[in-house]
Amino acid sequence: MANAFFGGVHPHDMKAQTNEKPIQRIPPPPEVIIPMSMHFGAPCTPLVKKGDTVKMGQKIGEFRGLGAPIHASVSGKVKAVEPRPYSMGGNMMAVVIENDFQDTLSEEVKAPENPDALTPDEMVELVKNAGIVGMGGATFPTHVKISGGIGKVNTVIINGAECEPYITGDHRTMLERSEEIIRGAVYLGKMFGTDKILIGVEDNKQNGIEKLKQEIQKQSASVQVIPLKCRYPQGGEKQLCQALTGRQVPPGGLPANIGCAVFNINTTCAVYRAITQGMPVINKIVTVAGSGVEEPKNIECPIGTPIEKLFDFCGGLKETTYKLIMGGPMMGMAQYTTDVPVGKGTGAMLAFCEDEEQSVETPRCIRCGKCVAACPMRLEPLFLYQFASKNMLDELEAYHIMDCMECGACSYTCPARMPLTHMFKYGKQKLKDRQMAERAAAEAKKAREAQEAQENQDKKAQEQAQKPDKNKKDKSKQDKKEVAVS
C-alpha cells in the first residue's frame, strides 16, 4: 500500500516524446573522454598515460577513500590524460581514448563460475570492482551503501519512480531488460540478507509495472511491485522510503536508519551484470529530448561519449535552441559546451528553445507561501532565500539549509519565478566554504599548539641536559674547598 510524503508538485511529465521509443545503441564514437570523477567522493587517480593501449573494461582510474574505480568503455590507444570540460563546471582530469573499434575485452573482466553460490562479501567485492554508483544521478558508490547497510537493512527498495519530466530511460529498461532488474534485485536482497524487496513505479508507466510483474512470476522471485501516484520528487530516496514503507528518514539521517536501502533501476541492472558477467560500468542509457531536439530518442552509449554525438544521432539541434541541460529540467545542470562527456550519472540530455524561457529580470517574493507547501523536506524556502542572498550563514545553518535536496519543487511552484534553488546552492556552498575555513583554522591552531608544545619539551630537555654539568661544577668547587681546609 503506497503512502504519501510531505510536499511535492505535479509538473507535466513530458515523457510522450520518448516513452514508446526503444533503447537504441549509438554508433561507437571515434574517441571517448572519460572524466576521473563520476562518483561521490574525491576524483580517481589515472592508471594509464598517453600512448598506452587499453582494452574495454580495463581499470583506468583508481579511487582512494570514498569512491569507485573507473574503466575504459572502448578499446584503443590513450590519446591524452589531461583536464577536459566537466559537466559540473570547469575542467576535470580525464583519460581520452582513441577508439580502435575492435571492442577488445580486457582480461580483467571475468565471469564468476557460479554467481548463485557467491557469498554476500564476494558479491560486494564484485560490485566494488565494477565501479557501480547510483546511476540515477546521485553517483554514491554502491558498494559503500551495501557494506554500510548490512545488518541494518531489512527492506531493499528499487527506485523505478523516474519522476523527473522528459526522462524515460528507466521506463524503457523495465520494458526491455526486466529480467536483469529482477535478478539484480534478488542479488541485492541476498547481500543484505532479506527477502523483502520492493519496486516503486509511478503509475504513468503501467506497461512497465505489468512487465515487471510478469518477470517476477516467471522467476518466482520474492519481489513486489508497488504502483505509486505521480508526484515529484517521489524519486528522492527519503520520499520513496516514506511512500513505500510509511517510515520517515530522520533529519540528517539516511534510509539505513529506518532499515531501508534504495537503488536505481539501472544501478540494479549494473549489479546483475557485475555478479553474473564480471562486467564493469562502461555504458549508460541516456534520454535525449526537449523542444530543441529534432528526433528525441533513448540512447545507450559508451561512458565518455561527447554529448555532441548524442545530438547528432538524434538529427541535431534546432536553430532556436538556447539551453542545454544534463539531467532533468528540475535538478539538471546547464551546460556551456557540447564537448562535455556522458558520465555514470547522466540520465538525460535536454535541449530547449527560446520560447520556453520563463524567467524574469527582477523577481520579487509575494509571500504566498507556496514554496513552503511544496518543499518535501519541510523547510522554509522564502526565509532561506533571504538569508542566502544576504550571506547570513548562521541563520542558514539554523534553518537547516543543508537538508535541502535541491529538487526544485519550490522554484517550480513559485508564481514570482524566484531563483530559489539556485540561491540555495549558492548558500550551501558558502556554508561549506566557512566550515572548511573553520576546519583549516582549527587544524592550523592544533598544529601550532603541537609545535609550541614540542618546542617547550625540547627546551626542558635541553635544560635537563645542562643540569648535570652545573652539579658537576658545584661538586668540584666543594671538593676544592675541602682540600683547602684540610
PyMOL commands that set and color helices and strands:
alter all, ss='L'
color gray80, all
select helices_A, chain A and resi 115-117+120-129+142-149+169-176+178-192+206-219+237-245+255-258+265-277+307-313+354-356+370-374+381-389+393-398+401-403+409-413+420-485
alter helices_A, ss='H'
color red, helices_A
select strands_A, chain A and resi 23-25+31-35+45-46+53-54+59-62+70-71+76-85+91-99+155-160+197-202+223-228+260-264+283-289+297-302+321-326+333-335+348-353
alter strands_A, ss='S'
color yellow, strands_A
deselect
rebuild
show_as cartoon
